[in-house]
Amino acid sequence: MHRVTPAGQRIVVGVDGSPSSQQALRWAVTQARLTGGPVDAVICWTLPTVYGRAPVSVDRELGRAAAKVLDQVVTRTFGGVRPEEVRTTAVPGNAAEVLVERSRGADLLVVGNRGRGGFGAALLGSVSQYCVQHAPCPVVVLREGAG
């Protein structure tokens, strides 16, 4: 279970590389700087649908690829300078469920209103709605260009 750190309020943000998720990440970092807490940037991934169970090596490779995408998005979003407040995690599973679970003990969950293809396919419009309905903390939903 995640807990609030003594340094400030913990913010969880769903990231998939879409413009609205990048806006959510920027907003979360700005908020974290005001409250003195960390930002847990989370990208979710799932195994492709295949017959039977995929080999463990596929799990590891997809996890590493997702982590790499997340690191690239963080770097690109902040012009090559990674904010010290940001901690990144690639998590297998349904994005909506993972984000709600990760928000337990957090002070805020931040998501974009729309995802996009690739790893972003996990964060399509219904994720923000699910988070608003089920998260145990306040949820901020940002639209691309909002701010």
Residue pairs with C-beta under 8 A, 6 or more apart in sequence:
1 104
1 105
2 10
2 12
2 40
2 102
2 104
2 105
2 106
3 10
3 105
4 10
4 37
4 105
4 106
4 107
5 37
5 38
7 36
7 37
7 38
8 32
8 35
8 36
8 37
8 38
9 32
9 35
9 36
9 37
9 106
9 107
9 108
10 37
10 38
10 39
10 40
10 105
10 106
10 107
10 108
11 28
11 31
11 32
11 35
11 37
11 38
11 39
11 40
11 106
11 107
11 108
11 109
11 110
12 39
12 40
12 42
12 99
12 102
12 103
12 106
12 108
12 109
12 110
13 21
13 24
13 25
13 28
13 39
13 40
13 41
13 42
13 109
13 110
13 111
14 21
14 24
14 42
14 43
14 44
14 95
14 99
14 109
14 110
14 111
14 112
14 123
14 127
14 131
15 21
15 22
15 24
15 25
15 41
15 42
15 43
15 70
15 73
15 74
16 43
16 44
16 73
16 95
16 112
16 115
16 116
16 118
16 119
16 120
16 121
16 122
16 123
17 69
17 72
17 73
17 116
17 118
17 119
17 120
18 112
18 114
18 115
18 116
18 120
18 123
18 144
19 112
19 144
19 145
20 112
20 113
20 114
20 115
20 142
20 143
20 144
21 73
21 111
21 112
21 115
21 120
21 123
22 73
22 76
22 77
22 112
23 112
23 142
23 143
23 144
23 145
23 146
23 147
24 110
24 111
24 112
24 140
24 142
25 39
25 41
25 73
25 74
25 77
25 86
25 110
26 77
26 78
27 110
27 140
27 142
27 146
27 147
28 39
28 41
28 108
28 110
29 39
29 78
29 83
29 85
29 86
31 108
31 110
32 38
32 39
32 85
33 85
35 107
37 85
37 107
38 85
38 86
38 87
39 83
39 85
39 86
39 87
40 87
40 89
40 102
40 106
41 70
41 74
41 86
41 87
41 88
41 89
42 88
42 89
42 90
42 91
42 98
42 99
42 102
43 66
43 67
43 69
43 70
43 73
43 88
43 89
43 90
43 91
43 119
44 66
44 90
44 91
44 92
44 93
44 94
44 95
44 98
44 99
44 119
44 122
44 123
45 62
45 63
45 65
45 66
45 90
45 91
45 92
45 119
45 122
46 92
46 93
46 94
46 122
47 54
47 58
47 59
47 62
47 92
48 54
59 92
62 92
63 90
63 92
64 90
65 119
66 90
66 119
67 88
67 89
67 90
69 118
69 119
70 88
70 89
70 90
71 88
74 82
74 83
74 86
74 88
75 81
75 82
89 102
91 98
91 102
94 122
95 115
95 122
95 123
95 127
96 126
96 127
96 130
96 131
96 134
97 130
99 109
99 111
99 127
99 131
99 135
100 109
100 130
100 131
100 134
100 135
100 136
102 109
103 109
103 131
103 135
103 136
103 137
103 139
104 136
104 137
106 137
107 137
107 138
108 137
108 138
108 139
108 140
109 131
109 135
109 137
109 138
109 139
109 140
110 139
110 140
110 141
110 142
111 123
111 127
111 128
111 131
111 139
111 140
111 141
111 142
112 123
112 128
112 141
112 142
112 143
112 144
113 125
113 128
113 141
113 142
113 143
113 144
114 123
114 124
114 125
114 143
114 144
115 121
115 122
115 123
115 124
115 125
115 127
116 123
128 139
128 141
131 139
131 141
132 139
132 141
